[in-house]
Amino acid sequence: MSHSPTYSAGQSSDQAATANVIASSKQQHGFTAEQKRYLADTLVSANLHLALGGSQQAQASAVPESFWGTPVEDLCKEEKRKYETHVLDIWQDIVRSNDTNQLLTGLDQFMARHYGLFNVTPAMEGYMVRMRIPACKVRGDQMIVLGDIAEDIAGGYAHVTTRGSFQFREVEPNRVLEMLTLMHDTGLSCKGTGADSARNITCIPTAGFDPEELIDLQKYAVALSHRILNTRDFQGIPRKFNFSFDNAGTASCVSDTNDVAFVAVDVQDNDQGVEPGIYCRIILGGITGHNDFARDTGFVCHPKDTPEIADAILRVFVEHGDRTNRKKARFKYVLDAHGFDWVCTKVQAKLDEYGNGVKIIPLSARFDAPRPKINRQGHIGVHPQAQDGYSYVGVALRLGKMTPEQMRGVGDIAMKYGKNDVRLTVWQNFLIPHIKNEDVDKVIQELEALGMTTTATSFEAGAVACTGRWACKLGNAYTKADGNAIIDHLNQRFELDSPINIHLTGCPNSCAQHYIGDIGLIGTAAKDGTEGYNVVVGGGVDDDQNLAKFLCGPIASRDICGVAETIVANYLNKREGNESFIAFTGRYDESQLKDILL
């Protein structure tokens, strides 16, 4: 097995590249794509191609044809397609799909995902359409239009996603242009929500009214989204990329699961020459499906500089991300290959090129004031706002599903009682803020008349499920149906004093982030070939950051409710006092948990 060499922070990029060539040449036959790129660049920069018989005019031909520095012959098939046609230049394919009422397939369909269009056959007919809602904030009047789209164009429903956005399904190809036009005219978009895009940018759902937040970062999340959508180089990047803005309030946006997060911190007196005040700490590399949380870089920045710093980080990824192997193309692998110091040095170099004086500031986290404790159910129920006399109302959806009537009704409520403001959450729920305290009961009554509730059991509040086999070609299990069955089964048998978050993902891609659930279920084939799950336990984020441990599996879907019941019953019988599930599971290793919980 070959291993990438590590470099000290003081090495130059040329030294590091040379070391890579020398170290790797002893372990393999031929040159890697990175080595070919380095050698070609060296020949041209030193004019050695002339000594080898080339001419000045032939300089370009002396360099192997490449795409972002990777020789074209080494590109994976998706990258070759992006090399041949930029993802923004495929509109005619979408028009053709609409006009012929034919779904795009193959690499054409891959390219269309950059516009939010997913061919999910054979799991379900039609397109799945995913939206971009920066900072997870949508207006009430937009909700009304989205309700009409769900009813008139999509399948009569929509789902809140785990990135605080909406997905629609069963959209016929010949309705796509109509749908996209309606969204555009309402100030909404689907661009950059699939394939190799910087996805919907999340923010805590209580931004701007959280009583404990340090600063409202919403406007910076929105500014970054606009910057990305209007920068050609940021479309068709090496792989998906997730940004998050965390105001350090009491509600969570699971910022530590993102490729990049800006987390507000209150910097105290220090001996590092950094003026005390509110900054954003920069954390990188979160991708729990690959067993990593985002880690502190040791740098902070001024909140106003976050969009430009995010731009620089994304450019480093564009230039150095792996375009030969899709399994190693995420930002995590740039960090693994080169190290945090190298990446941060590259980021600062980009910022210096921009010439706006923006700096990432070295500062240890020991100078950060403690963050307020996160309320794991802060997105459900009635909670006071920072503004006197106002509350926000959090609604508990069953695994994110909304009907057109509910969407329109929520829009009406937000306009009638609030400030035309609705917040979607990464927990597949939503909030309506800015409700006068005297109107809270009326809001609850109107929500209940729509079939929605502001209360949830400890199993319902944090339950998350991806689409699963019902409507995703990659799904190995019916996550939505099984999730509902598990919740109902456990509700009938237990009443908890603290939440147990259950995350169901239909495949290893971790769209529902099974590794951060108290109980995580990953779809797989059971021993008899039917749908089933592998079970992991003990995951958490934020204050409870931990990757879940494997417990058992594969378990057939028909038996999963019973297994969940056994796990919860044994936890309640064997815990100490009111010990939470994650604290309980944290005291044991995998082998012990199997003996204790099963």
C-alpha positions as CSV (number, residue, x, y, z in Angstrom):
1,M,0.0,0.0,0.0
2,S,1.4,3.4,-0.9
3,H,1.1,6.4,1.4
4,S,1.2,10.1,0.5
5,P,4.2,11.7,2.1
6,T,3.7,14.5,4.6
7,Y,5.3,17.9,4.4
8,S,6.2,20.5,7.0
9,A,4.5,23.8,6.9
10,G,7.7,25.5,5.8
11,Q,8.1,23.5,2.6
12,S,7.4,25.4,-0.6
13,S,4.9,23.9,-3.1
14,D,7.8,23.1,-5.5
15,Q,9.7,21.3,-2.7
16,A,6.5,19.4,-1.8
17,A,5.8,18.4,-5.4
18,T,9.4,17.3,-5.9
19,A,9.2,15.2,-2.7
20,N,6.0,13.7,-4.0
21,V,7.7,12.6,-7.3
22,I,10.7,11.1,-5.5
23,A,8.7,9.3,-2.8
24,S,6.1,8.0,-5.2
25,S,8.5,6.8,-7.9
26,K,9.8,4.1,-5.6
27,Q,6.3,2.7,-5.0
28,Q,4.7,2.4,-8.5
29,H,5.3,2.0,-12.2
30,G,4.8,5.0,-14.4
31,F,3.8,8.5,-13.3
32,T,0.6,9.5,-11.5
33,A,-1.6,12.3,-12.9
34,E,-0.1,14.7,-10.3
35,Q,3.4,13.8,-11.3
36,K,2.7,14.2,-15.0
37,R,1.2,17.7,-14.3
38,Y,4.3,18.7,-12.2
39,L,6.8,17.5,-14.9
40,A,5.0,19.2,-17.7
41,D,4.8,22.5,-15.8
42,T,8.5,22.2,-14.9
43,L,9.5,21.6,-18.5
44,V,7.7,24.7,-19.7
45,S,8.6,27.0,-16.9
46,A,12.3,26.2,-17.4
47,N,12.0,26.3,-21.2
48,L,13.4,22.7,-21.2
49,H,10.9,21.9,-23.9
50,L,13.0,24.1,-26.2
51,A,16.2,22.0,-25.4
52,L,14.2,18.9,-26.4
53,G,13.6,20.3,-29.8
54,G,10.4,22.2,-29.3
55,S,9.8,25.8,-30.5
56,Q,8.4,28.8,-28.7
57,Q,5.3,28.6,-30.9
58,A,5.0,24.9,-30.0
59,Q,5.1,25.6,-26.3
60,A,1.5,24.8,-25.8
61,S,1.7,21.5,-27.6
62,A,4.7,20.5,-25.4
63,V,2.3,20.4,-22.4
64,P,0.0,17.4,-22.2
65,E,-3.6,18.5,-22.8
66,S,-5.0,19.0,-19.3
67,F,-8.1,20.1,-17.4
68,W,-7.3,22.1,-14.2
69,G,-3.8,20.6,-14.3
70,T,-4.9,17.0,-14.8
71,P,-3.9,15.3,-18.1
72,V,-7.1,14.7,-20.0
73,E,-6.2,11.0,-20.5
74,D,-6.3,10.5,-16.8
75,L,-9.7,12.2,-16.1
76,C,-12.6,10.1,-14.9
77,K,-15.6,10.0,-17.3
78,E,-17.5,12.7,-15.5
79,E,-14.5,15.1,-15.6
80,K,-14.0,14.3,-19.3
81,R,-17.6,15.4,-20.0
82,K,-17.1,18.6,-18.0
83,Y,-13.8,19.2,-19.9
84,E,-15.7,18.8,-23.2
85,T,-18.7,20.9,-22.2
86,H,-18.9,23.3,-19.3
87,V,-21.9,22.5,-17.0
88,L,-23.3,26.0,-17.7
89,D,-23.4,25.3,-21.4
90,I,-26.0,22.5,-21.4
91,W,-29.2,24.5,-21.3
92,Q,-30.1,23.3,-24.8
93,D,-30.1,19.8,-23.4
94,I,-32.6,20.8,-20.8
95,V,-34.8,22.5,-23.4
96,R,-34.6,19.4,-25.6
97,S,-35.7,17.2,-22.6
98,N,-38.6,19.6,-22.0
99,D,-39.7,19.8,-25.6
100,T,-39.5,16.0,-26.3
101,N,-40.8,15.1,-22.9
102,Q,-37.9,12.7,-22.5
103,L,-35.7,12.3,-19.4
104,L,-32.0,13.0,-19.9
105,T,-29.9,9.9,-19.3
106,G,-26.3,8.9,-18.8
107,L,-23.7,11.8,-18.6
108,D,-26.4,14.2,-20.0
109,Q,-28.3,13.5,-16.8
110,F,-25.2,13.9,-14.7
111,M,-24.7,17.3,-16.2
112,A,-28.3,18.3,-15.6
113,R,-28.0,17.7,-11.9
114,H,-26.0,21.0,-11.8
115,Y,-29.3,22.6,-12.5
116,G,-31.1,20.6,-9.8
117,L,-32.6,18.0,-12.2
118,F,-32.3,14.3,-11.2
119,N,-33.4,11.4,-13.3
120,V,-34.3,8.9,-10.5
121,T,-35.7,6.1,-12.7
122,P,-36.4,3.2,-12.2
123,A,-37.1,4.1,-8.6
124,M,-39.7,6.7,-9.7
125,E,-40.9,8.3,-12.9
126,G,-40.0,11.9,-13.8
127,Y,-37.4,14.2,-12.4
128,M,-36.6,15.0,-8.8
129,V,-36.0,18.7,-8.6
130,R,-33.9,20.1,-5.7
131,M,-33.9,23.8,-4.8
132,R,-31.3,26.3,-3.6
133,I,-32.4,28.3,-0.6
134,P,-29.4,30.2,0.8
135,A,-29.2,30.4,4.6
136,C,-32.4,28.2,4.7
137,K,-34.6,31.3,4.6
138,V,-37.7,31.4,2.4
139,R,-40.4,34.1,2.2
140,G,-44.0,33.3,3.0
141,D,-45.2,34.5,-0.5
142,Q,-42.6,32.1,-2.0
143,M,-44.0,29.2,0.1
144,I,-47.3,29.8,-1.6
145,V,-45.8,29.6,-5.1
146,L,-43.9,26.4,-4.0
147,G,-47.2,24.9,-2.8
148,D,-48.7,25.6,-6.2
149,I,-45.7,24.0,-7.9
150,A,-46.0,20.9,-5.6
151,E,-49.7,20.6,-6.5
152,D,-49.8,21.6,-10.2
153,I,-46.4,20.4,-11.5
154,A,-44.8,17.9,-9.0
155,G,-46.4,14.9,-7.4
156,G,-48.6,16.6,-4.9
157,Y,-46.0,17.0,-2.1
158,A,-42.5,18.3,-1.3
159,H,-39.8,17.4,1.3
160,V,-37.6,19.6,3.4
161,T,-34.0,18.4,2.9
162,T,-31.2,17.9,5.3
163,R,-29.6,21.1,3.9
164,G,-32.6,23.2,4.7
165,S,-34.1,23.3,1.2
166,F,-36.9,21.7,-0.7
167,Q,-37.1,18.7,-3.1
168,F,-40.0,18.0,-5.5
169,R,-40.6,14.7,-7.2
170,E,-42.6,13.2,-10.1
171,V,-41.9,16.2,-12.3
172,E,-42.6,15.3,-16.0
173,P,-39.8,16.5,-18.4
174,N,-42.2,18.7,-20.3
175,R,-43.0,20.7,-17.2
176,V,-39.4,21.5,-16.3
177,L,-39.1,24.9,-18.0
178,E,-42.4,26.0,-16.6
179,M,-41.3,25.0,-13.1
180,L,-37.9,26.7,-13.4
181,T,-39.6,29.9,-14.8
182,L,-42.0,30.0,-11.9
183,M,-39.2,29.7,-9.4
184,H,-37.1,32.3,-11.2
185,D,-40.0,34.8,-11.3
186,T,-40.4,34.3,-7.5
187,G,-36.7,34.9,-6.8
188,L,-35.8,31.2,-6.3
189,S,-33.3,28.9,-8.1
190,C,-32.3,25.2,-8.5
191,K,-28.8,25.9,-9.8
192,G,-25.9,24.3,-8.0
193,T,-27.9,21.8,-6.0
194,G,-26.6,18.5,-7.5
195,A,-23.5,16.7,-8.9
196,D,-20.3,18.7,-8.6
197,S,-21.6,21.8,-7.0
198,A,-21.1,23.9,-3.9
199,R,-24.5,22.9,-2.5
200,N,-27.1,24.9,-0.5
201,I,-25.4,27.0,2.1
202,T,-26.8,26.5,5.5
203,C,-27.1,28.7,8.5
204,I,-28.7,28.2,11.9
205,P,-32.5,28.5,11.6
206,T,-32.7,31.0,14.4
207,A,-30.3,33.5,12.8
208,G,-31.2,37.0,13.6
209,F,-33.5,36.3,16.5
210,D,-31.7,33.6,18.6
211,P,-31.3,35.0,22.2
212,E,-27.8,33.6,22.5
213,E,-26.3,34.1,19.1
214,L,-23.1,36.2,18.8
215,I,-23.8,37.6,15.4
216,D,-26.2,37.2,12.5
217,L,-24.3,35.6,9.6
218,Q,-27.2,35.2,7.2
219,K,-26.2,38.0,4.9
220,Y,-22.7,36.5,4.4
221,A,-24.2,33.1,3.6
222,V,-26.4,34.7,1.0
223,A,-23.5,36.8,-0.4
224,L,-21.4,33.6,-0.8
225,S,-24.2,31.8,-2.6
226,H,-24.5,34.7,-5.1
227,R,-20.7,34.7,-5.5
228,I,-20.7,31.0,-6.3
229,L,-23.6,31.1,-8.7
230,N,-22.0,34.0,-10.6
231,T,-18.5,32.5,-10.9
232,R,-18.0,30.2,-13.8
233,D,-15.0,28.4,-12.2
234,F,-17.2,27.3,-9.3
235,Q,-19.6,25.3,-11.5
236,G,-18.5,21.8,-12.1
237,I,-16.0,21.6,-9.3
238,P,-14.2,18.3,-8.6
239,R,-17.0,17.0,-6.3
240,K,-19.9,18.3,-4.1
241,F,-18.9,20.9,-1.5
242,N,-20.8,22.1,1.6
243,F,-20.5,25.4,3.4
244,S,-22.2,26.4,6.7
245,F,-22.5,29.5,8.8
246,D,-23.0,29.0,12.5
247,N,-24.0,32.0,14.6
248,A,-23.2,30.2,17.9
249,G,-26.8,30.3,19.0
250,T,-28.8,27.6,20.8
251,A,-30.1,25.9,17.6
252,S,-27.9,23.6,15.5
253,C,-27.1,23.6,11.8
254,V,-24.6,20.7,12.3
255,S,-21.8,22.9,11.0
256,D,-19.1,20.4,12.0
257,T,-20.3,18.0,9.3
258,N,-19.5,20.5,6.4
259,D,-16.5,20.8,4.2
260,V,-16.1,24.4,5.5
261,A,-17.8,26.1,8.4
262,F,-17.5,29.6,9.8
263,V,-18.4,29.4,13.5
264,A,-18.9,32.6,15.4
265,V,-16.7,33.0,18.4
266,D,-16.2,35.6,21.1
267,V,-12.4,36.1,21.3
268,Q,-11.2,37.1,24.8
269,D,-8.1,38.9,25.9
270,N,-5.0,37.1,24.5
271,D,-1.3,37.5,24.1
272,Q,-1.4,36.9,20.3
273,G,-2.1,40.5,19.3
274,V,-5.7,39.8,18.2
275,E,-8.2,42.4,19.4
276,P,-11.0,40.9,21.5
277,G,-14.3,40.7,19.8
278,I,-16.6,38.7,17.6
279,Y,-14.8,36.6,14.9
280,C,-15.5,33.5,12.9
281,R,-13.4,30.4,13.6
282,I,-12.6,28.5,10.4
283,I,-13.1,24.7,10.5
284,L,-12.5,22.4,7.6
285,G,-13.0,18.8,6.4
286,G,-16.3,17.6,7.7
287,I,-17.7,14.6,5.8
288,T,-19.1,12.1,8.3
289,G,-19.9,9.6,5.6
290,H,-16.1,9.3,5.3
291,N,-15.6,9.3,9.1
292,D,-14.5,12.9,9.6
293,F,-15.8,15.9,11.4
294,A,-14.6,19.4,10.4
295,R,-11.6,20.4,12.4
296,D,-10.3,23.7,13.7
297,T,-7.6,25.2,11.4
298,G,-6.2,27.4,14.2
299,F,-7.4,30.5,12.2
300,V,-10.2,33.0,12.8
301,C,-11.4,35.8,10.5
302,H,-13.6,38.9,10.5
303,P,-17.2,37.9,9.7
304,K,-17.4,40.4,6.9
305,D,-14.5,38.5,5.2
306,T,-16.1,35.1,5.2
307,P,-17.4,35.2,1.5
308,E,-14.0,36.1,0.1
309,I,-12.2,33.5,2.3
310,A,-14.8,30.9,1.2
311,D,-14.0,31.9,-2.4
312,A,-10.3,31.3,-1.8
313,I,-10.9,27.9,-0.2
314,L,-13.1,26.9,-3.1
315,R,-10.4,27.9,-5.6
316,V,-7.8,25.8,-3.8
317,F,-10.2,22.9,-4.1
318,V,-10.9,23.5,-7.8
319,E,-7.2,23.6,-8.5
320,H,-6.1,20.7,-6.4
321,G,-9.1,18.4,-6.1
322,D,-8.7,14.9,-7.6
323,R,-10.4,14.6,-11.0
324,T,-9.3,11.1,-11.7
325,N,-11.1,9.1,-8.9
326,R,-14.6,10.1,-7.8
327,K,-14.1,8.3,-4.5
328,K,-11.2,10.5,-3.6
329,A,-12.5,13.8,-5.0
330,R,-13.9,15.5,-1.9
331,F,-12.2,18.3,-0.1
332,K,-11.2,16.0,2.7
333,Y,-8.8,14.3,0.5
334,V,-7.0,17.5,-0.4
335,L,-6.6,18.1,3.3
336,D,-5.4,14.5,3.8
337,A,-2.9,14.7,1.0
338,H,-1.4,18.1,1.8
339,G,-2.3,18.9,5.4
340,F,-4.2,21.8,7.0
341,D,-1.1,24.1,7.0
342,W,-0.5,23.7,3.3
343,V,-4.2,24.3,2.5
344,C,-4.3,27.4,4.7
345,T,-1.1,28.7,3.2
346,K,-2.6,28.3,-0.3
347,V,-5.8,30.0,0.9
348,Q,-3.9,33.1,2.2
349,A,-1.9,33.2,-1.1
350,K,-5.2,33.4,-3.0
351,L,-6.5,36.1,-0.7
352,D,-3.2,38.1,-1.3
353,E,-3.8,37.7,-5.1
354,Y,-7.2,39.2,-4.7
355,G,-5.6,42.3,-3.2
356,N,-8.3,43.3,-0.8
357,G,-6.2,42.9,2.4
358,V,-8.2,40.0,3.7
359,K,-6.3,37.8,6.2
360,I,-7.0,34.6,8.0
361,I,-5.7,35.2,11.6
362,P,-3.8,32.6,13.5
363,L,-5.4,32.1,17.0
364,S,-5.8,29.2,19.3
365,A,-9.3,28.2,20.3
366,R,-8.3,28.5,23.9
367,F,-9.0,32.2,23.6
368,D,-12.6,31.6,22.6
369,A,-15.3,32.2,25.2
370,P,-17.5,29.1,25.9
371,R,-20.4,28.7,23.5
372,P,-24.0,28.5,24.9
373,K,-25.2,24.9,25.1
374,I,-27.2,23.8,22.1
375,N,-30.8,22.9,22.6
376,R,-31.3,19.6,20.7
377,Q,-35.0,20.4,20.5
378,G,-34.7,24.1,19.9
379,H,-36.2,23.8,16.4
380,I,-39.5,22.4,17.8
381,G,-42.1,24.2,19.8
382,V,-42.5,27.8,21.0
383,H,-39.4,29.7,22.0
384,P,-38.7,33.3,23.0
385,Q,-36.8,35.5,20.6
386,A,-34.1,38.0,21.3
387,Q,-36.6,40.7,20.5
388,D,-38.9,41.4,23.4
389,G,-42.5,40.4,22.9
390,Y,-41.8,37.9,20.1
391,S,-41.5,34.2,19.7
392,Y,-40.7,31.7,17.0
393,V,-42.7,28.6,16.4
394,G,-41.0,25.4,15.4
395,V,-43.1,22.8,13.5
396,A,-42.4,19.1,13.7
397,L,-42.8,17.4,10.3
398,R,-42.7,13.7,9.8
399,L,-39.4,13.2,8.0
400,G,-39.8,16.5,6.1
401,K,-43.0,15.9,4.1
402,M,-45.3,18.7,3.3
403,T,-48.5,18.9,1.3
404,P,-49.3,21.8,-1.1
405,E,-52.1,22.9,1.3
406,Q,-49.6,23.0,4.2
407,M,-47.0,24.9,2.2
408,R,-49.5,27.6,1.2
409,G,-51.0,27.7,4.7
410,V,-47.5,28.2,6.2
411,G,-46.9,31.0,3.8
412,D,-50.2,32.7,4.7
413,I,-49.4,32.4,8.5
414,A,-45.9,33.9,8.0
415,M,-47.4,36.9,6.2
416,K,-50.4,37.3,8.5
417,Y,-48.7,36.9,11.9
418,G,-44.9,37.2,11.2
419,K,-42.7,39.1,8.9
420,N,-43.1,37.0,5.8
421,D,-40.3,34.8,7.0
422,V,-40.0,31.0,7.1
423,R,-36.8,29.1,8.1
424,L,-36.1,25.6,7.0
425,T,-33.9,23.3,9.2
426,V,-31.4,20.6,8.6
427,W,-33.6,18.4,10.7
428,Q,-36.3,18.5,7.9
429,N,-38.6,20.8,9.9
430,F,-39.3,24.5,9.7
431,L,-39.8,27.6,11.9
432,I,-42.0,30.6,11.7
433,P,-40.3,33.6,13.5
434,H,-41.4,37.0,14.6
435,I,-44.7,36.0,16.0
436,K,-46.1,38.4,18.6
437,N,-46.6,36.5,21.9
438,E,-50.3,37.3,21.9
439,D,-50.6,35.7,18.5
440,V,-48.8,32.4,19.3
441,D,-52.0,30.5,20.2
442,K,-53.7,31.6,17.0
443,V,-50.7,30.4,15.0
444,I,-50.7,27.0,16.7
445,Q,-54.4,26.6,16.0
446,E,-54.0,27.4,12.3
447,L,-51.0,25.0,12.0
448,E,-53.0,22.3,13.7
449,A,-55.9,23.0,11.3
450,L,-53.4,22.2,8.5
451,G,-52.5,18.9,10.1
452,M,-49.2,20.1,11.6
453,T,-48.0,20.2,15.2
454,T,-45.5,22.2,17.3
455,T,-44.9,19.3,19.7
456,A,-42.9,16.2,19.1
457,T,-41.9,13.1,21.0
458,S,-38.2,12.5,21.7
459,F,-38.2,10.1,18.7
460,E,-40.0,12.4,16.3
461,A,-38.1,15.7,16.9
462,G,-34.7,14.5,15.6
463,A,-35.7,11.8,13.1
464,V,-34.2,12.3,9.7
465,A,-34.5,10.1,6.6
466,C,-33.2,10.4,3.0
467,T,-35.5,9.4,0.2
468,G,-34.5,5.8,0.1
469,R,-35.6,3.1,-2.3
470,W,-39.0,4.6,-2.7
471,A,-37.7,7.3,-5.1
472,C,-33.9,7.0,-5.3
473,K,-32.1,4.6,-7.6
474,L,-29.3,4.2,-5.1
475,G,-31.5,3.3,-2.1
476,N,-31.3,-0.1,-0.6
477,A,-34.2,0.3,1.8
478,Y,-37.5,2.2,2.1
479,T,-36.2,4.7,4.6
480,K,-39.2,7.0,4.8
481,A,-41.7,4.2,5.4
482,D,-39.4,2.4,7.8
483,G,-38.6,5.6,9.6
484,N,-42.3,6.3,10.2
485,A,-42.9,2.7,11.3
486,I,-40.0,2.9,13.8
487,I,-41.2,6.2,15.3
488,D,-44.8,4.9,15.7
489,H,-43.5,1.7,17.2
490,L,-41.3,3.4,19.8
491,N,-43.9,6.1,20.6
492,Q,-46.3,3.4,21.6
493,R,-43.8,1.8,24.0
494,F,-41.6,4.5,25.5
495,E,-41.7,8.1,26.9
496,L,-38.2,9.6,27.1
497,D,-36.8,12.5,29.1
498,S,-34.2,13.3,26.4
499,P,-34.2,12.9,22.6
500,I,-32.9,10.0,20.7
501,N,-32.2,11.0,17.1
502,I,-32.8,8.3,14.5
503,H,-31.1,8.8,11.1
504,L,-32.0,6.5,8.2
505,T,-29.9,6.5,5.0
506,G,-30.7,4.3,2.1
507,C,-27.1,3.7,1.0
508,P,-23.5,4.5,2.2
509,N,-23.6,8.0,0.6
510,S,-24.9,9.2,4.0
511,C,-27.4,11.8,2.7
512,A,-29.2,11.6,6.1
513,Q,-25.8,11.4,8.0
514,H,-26.3,8.1,9.8
515,Y,-23.0,8.5,11.6
516,I,-24.2,11.4,13.7
517,G,-27.5,9.8,14.8
518,D,-28.0,8.4,18.3
519,I,-29.2,5.4,16.2
520,G,-28.1,5.3,12.6
521,L,-29.5,2.9,10.0
522,I,-27.7,2.4,6.7
523,G,-29.7,0.6,3.9
524,T,-28.2,-2.7,2.7
525,A,-29.4,-6.1,1.5
526,A,-30.5,-8.5,4.3
527,K,-29.1,-12.0,4.3
528,D,-32.2,-13.3,2.4
529,G,-31.8,-10.6,-0.3
530,T,-34.7,-8.3,1.0
531,E,-34.2,-4.8,2.1
532,G,-32.4,-4.3,5.4
533,Y,-30.1,-2.1,7.5
534,N,-26.8,-2.0,9.2
535,V,-27.2,-0.4,12.6
536,V,-24.8,2.1,14.3
537,V,-25.2,3.8,17.6
538,G,-23.8,6.7,19.6
539,G,-23.3,9.4,17.0
540,G,-23.7,13.1,17.7
541,V,-22.7,16.6,16.6
542,D,-21.9,20.0,18.2
543,D,-21.6,19.6,22.0
544,D,-21.9,15.8,21.5
545,Q,-19.6,15.3,18.6
546,N,-19.0,11.6,18.0
547,L,-19.0,9.1,15.1
548,A,-21.5,6.3,15.7
549,K,-20.1,2.8,16.3
550,F,-21.2,-0.3,14.4
551,L,-23.7,-2.4,16.4
552,C,-25.3,-5.1,14.2
553,G,-26.5,-5.9,10.7
554,P,-27.6,-6.5,8.2
555,I,-31.1,-6.6,9.8
556,A,-34.1,-7.2,7.5
557,S,-36.4,-4.2,7.4
558,R,-39.3,-6.3,8.7
559,D,-37.3,-6.8,11.9
560,I,-35.9,-3.3,12.4
561,C,-38.7,-2.0,14.6
562,G,-38.1,-4.9,17.1
563,V,-34.3,-4.2,17.1
564,A,-34.9,-0.5,17.7
565,E,-37.2,-1.4,20.6
566,T,-34.6,-3.7,22.1
567,I,-31.9,-1.1,21.9
568,V,-34.0,1.6,23.6
569,A,-35.3,-0.8,26.3
570,N,-31.8,-1.9,27.2
571,Y,-30.6,1.7,27.3
572,L,-33.4,2.7,29.7
573,N,-32.9,-0.3,31.9
574,K,-29.1,0.0,32.2
575,R,-28.3,3.8,32.1
576,E,-27.3,5.8,35.1
577,G,-30.0,8.2,36.3
578,N,-31.1,10.4,33.4
579,E,-28.1,9.7,31.3
580,S,-28.5,10.6,27.7
581,F,-28.2,7.9,25.0
582,I,-25.0,9.4,23.6
583,A,-23.4,9.6,27.1
584,F,-24.5,6.0,27.8
585,T,-23.1,4.6,24.5
586,G,-19.9,6.7,24.9
587,R,-18.9,4.6,28.0
588,Y,-18.6,1.4,26.0
589,D,-16.7,0.0,23.0
590,E,-18.3,-1.8,20.1
591,S,-18.1,-5.3,21.6
592,Q,-19.5,-4.1,24.9
593,L,-22.4,-2.3,23.2
594,K,-23.4,-5.5,21.5
595,D,-23.7,-7.3,24.8
596,I,-25.5,-4.4,26.5
597,L,-27.9,-3.3,23.8
598,L,-28.9,-6.4,22.0
